[in-house]
Amino acid sequence: MSADRDFAYGAAAGLVGDLLLGDPRRGHPVAAFGRAAGAVERVLWRDHRGWGALHAVVCAGGAAGAAALAAGLVRRSPAASAGSVALTAAATWAVVGGTTLGREARAVGGALEAGDIEVARERLPHLCGRDPQALDADGIARAVVESVAENTSDAVVGALVWGALGGVPGLVGFRAVNTLDAMVGHKSPRYRRYGWASARLDDVMGWPGARLTAVLAALAGDSPRGALRAWRTDAAKHPSPNAGPVEASFAGALGVRLGGTLSYAGRVEHRPVLNTEGRAVRVGDIERAVRLSRRVSWLALGVAVAAARRKRRDA
């Protein structure tokens, strides 16, 4: 079996595994990586960009290097093809998180539909870092839809793109960088300098997956024209170069407005509105966003498989 078929079968099996099993409640490899990265931070932390860059290299480079070593060992084994499929499937299942994303979004949506805003506020931090006490029901629903959009790129599509480009090391390396950004890439006093390298590396590695997510959301959504219009007119207004296209395209595809005032740990931000022609987000839009995310994820698998096959032909 060729390398592109190994990736196709392995990535598909990994996505099916995520669909059936979701994330493990204990012993998740990404959580283990996070603990290791935290230990490295405790040794290296200085209020300096250089030390933060070293942290990113050690952690992300170490994860990708370990994945490359595992892939090399599998290729030299007697059952190389079967081993490659199994390793790709395991890595894909470990790094994608579409099912858990949808499950958490639906949990918040269910609480809102039941009129239990306090439960919705308790569950929201599982999805994003917003201050839930500062949000009413509509604000929570909007935060969930925005989180589903952004994490479709971060938790699924981006990983598949880098898997197509770099195999198992690409899958693992992308998720390692994305996790580091979540840990140290924010602009708090502690991480403004130390997390700079991780945040910039995440911007670079997230660029292709975000654009592919935006394209696929336009194709799979209810309003392709609206998605493309919102992407073209509003994405650049967003402070994140990758969240902007994704959230704008989702907003246009769903016919809703995203963005506006939000709060992170008491810090208020006034972000521009994405898809100004849309309506306000309603609770029912959470389910629509989850379904759109699922369609985008499976379309992304097809694109990644096609890209892997073309890469092999051109090699």
Residue pairs with C-beta under 8 A, 6 or more apart in sequence:
1 9
1 81
1 84
1 85
2 312
3 84
3 167
3 308
3 312
4 305
4 308
4 309
4 311
4 312
6 81
6 84
6 85
6 88
7 88
7 163
7 164
7 167
7 304
7 305
7 308
8 305
8 308
8 309
9 85
9 88
9 89
10 84
10 85
10 86
10 87
10 88
10 89
10 91
10 92
11 88
11 89
11 92
11 160
11 163
11 301
11 304
11 305
12 301
12 305
13 85
13 88
13 89
13 92
13 93
14 88
14 89
14 90
14 91
14 92
14 93
14 94
14 96
15 92
15 93
15 96
15 98
15 297
15 298
15 301
17 89
17 92
17 93
18 92
18 93
18 96
18 97
18 98
18 99
19 98
19 99
21 93
21 99
22 99
22 100
22 103
23 97
23 99
23 100
28 94
29 94
29 95
30 94
30 95
30 175
30 179
33 59
33 63
33 175
33 176
33 179
34 179
34 183
36 59
37 55
37 59
37 179
37 180
37 183
38 183
40 55
40 58
40 59
41 55
41 183
41 184
41 194
44 51
44 54
44 55
44 58
45 51
45 55
45 194
46 194
47 190
47 193
47 194
48 193
48 194
49 193
49 194
49 196
49 197
51 194
52 184
52 191
52 193
52 194
52 195
52 196
52 197
52 198
53 196
53 197
55 180
55 184
55 194
55 197
55 198
56 177
56 180
56 197
56 198
56 201
59 176
59 180
60 173
60 176
60 177
60 180
60 198
60 201
63 172
63 173
63 175
63 176
64 169
64 170
64 172
64 173
64 176
65 169
66 172
67 91
67 168
67 169
67 171
67 172
67 173
68 168
68 169
70 87
70 168
71 84
71 87
71 167
71 168
71 169
74 80
74 83
74 84
74 87
75 83
75 84
77 83
87 168
88 163
88 167
88 168
88 171
91 163
91 168
91 171
91 172
92 159
92 160
92 163
92 171
94 172
94 175
95 159
95 171
95 172
95 174
95 175
96 155
96 156
96 159
96 160
96 297
97 151
97 155
97 156
98 152
98 155
98 156
98 293
98 294
98 297
101 127
101 147
101 148
101 151
101 152
101 155
101 156
101 290
101 293
102 148
102 290
102 293
102 294
104 123
104 126
104 127
105 127
105 144
105 147
105 148
105 286
105 289
105 290
106 286
106 287
106 290
107 123
107 126
108 120
108 123
108 124
108 127
108 140
108 144
108 286
109 141
109 144
109 283
109 286
109 287
111 117
111 119
111 120
111 123
112 120
112 137
112 140
112 141
112 283
112 286
113 283
117 136
117 137
117 140
120 132
120 137
120 140
121 132
121 133
121 135
121 140
122 132
124 130
124 132
124 135
124 140
124 143
124 144
125 132
127 143
127 144
127 147
127 148
127 151
128 143
128 144
128 146
128 147
129 186
129 264
129 265
130 143
130 262
130 263
130 264
131 263
131 264
131 265
131 266
132 140
134 263
135 143
135 263
137 283
138 280
138 281
138 282
139 262
141 281
141 282
141 283
141 285
141 286
142 256
142 258
142 260
142 280
142 281
143 262
144 286
144 289
145 250
145 254
145 256
145 258
145 281
145 285
145 286
145 289
146 247
146 258
146 259
148 250
148 286
148 289
148 290
148 293
149 213
149 217
149 243
149 246
149 247
149 249
149 250
149 251
149 258
149 289
149 293
150 243
150 246
150 247
152 213
152 217
152 246
152 250
152 293
152 296
152 297
153 206
153 209
153 210
153 213
153 242
153 243
153 246
154 178
154 206
154 209
155 178
156 293
156 296
156 297
156 300
157 209
157 210
157 212
157 213
157 216
157 296
157 297
157 300
158 174
158 178
158 205
158 206
158 208
158 209
158 210
158 213
159 171
159 174
159 175
159 209
160 171
160 209
160 300
160 301
160 303
160 304
161 174
161 208
161 209
161 212
161 300
161 304
161 307
162 170
162 171
162 173
162 174
162 205
162 209
163 170
163 171
163 174
163 304
163 308
164 170
164 303
164 304
164 305
164 307
164 308
164 311
165 307
165 311
166 173
173 205
174 205
174 209
177 198
177 201
177 202
177 205
178 202
178 205
178 206
180 198
180 201
180 202
181 195
181 198
181 199
181 201
181 202
183 195
183 198
184 191
184 194
184 195
184 198
184 199
185 191
185 195
185 198
185 199
185 202
186 195
186 199
187 195
203 240
203 241
203 242
206 242
207 241
207 242
209 242
210 241
210 242
210 243
210 245
210 246
211 245
212 300
212 303
213 245
213 246
213 249
213 296
213 300
214 227
214 231
214 235
214 245
214 246
214 248
214 249
215 249
216 295
216 296
216 299
216 300
216 303
217 227
217 246
217 249
217 250
217 253
217 292
217 296
218 224
218 227
218 228
218 231
218 249
218 252
218 253
219 299
220 253
220 292
220 295
220 296
220 299
221 227
221 249
221 250
221 252
221 253
221 254
221 292
222 253
222 254
222 255
222 288
223 252
223 253
223 254
223 255
224 253
226 252
226 253
226 255
226 275
226 277
226 278
227 248
227 249
227 250
227 251
227 252
227 253
228 249
228 252
229 252
229 275
229 277
230 248
230 249
230 251
230 252
230 274
230 275
230 277
230 278
231 245
231 248
231 249
231 252
233 248
234 244
234 248
234 251
234 259
234 272
234 273
234 274
234 275
234 276
235 244
235 245
235 247
235 248
235 249
235 274
236 244
237 244
237 259
237 271
237 272
237 274
238 244
238 247
238 248
238 259
238 271
238 272
238 274
239 271
244 274
247 258
247 259
247 274
248 258
248 274
248 275
250 258
250 289
250 292
251 257
251 258
251 259
251 274
251 275
251 278
252 275
252 278
253 292
254 278
254 285
254 288
254 289
254 292
255 275
255 278
255 279
256 275
256 278
256 279
256 280
256 281
256 282
256 285
257 273
257 274
257 275
257 276
257 278
257 279
257 280
257 281
258 273
258 274
258 275
258 281
259 271
259 272
259 273
259 274
260 270
260 271
260 273
261 268
261 269
261 270
261 271
262 268
262 269
262 271
263 269
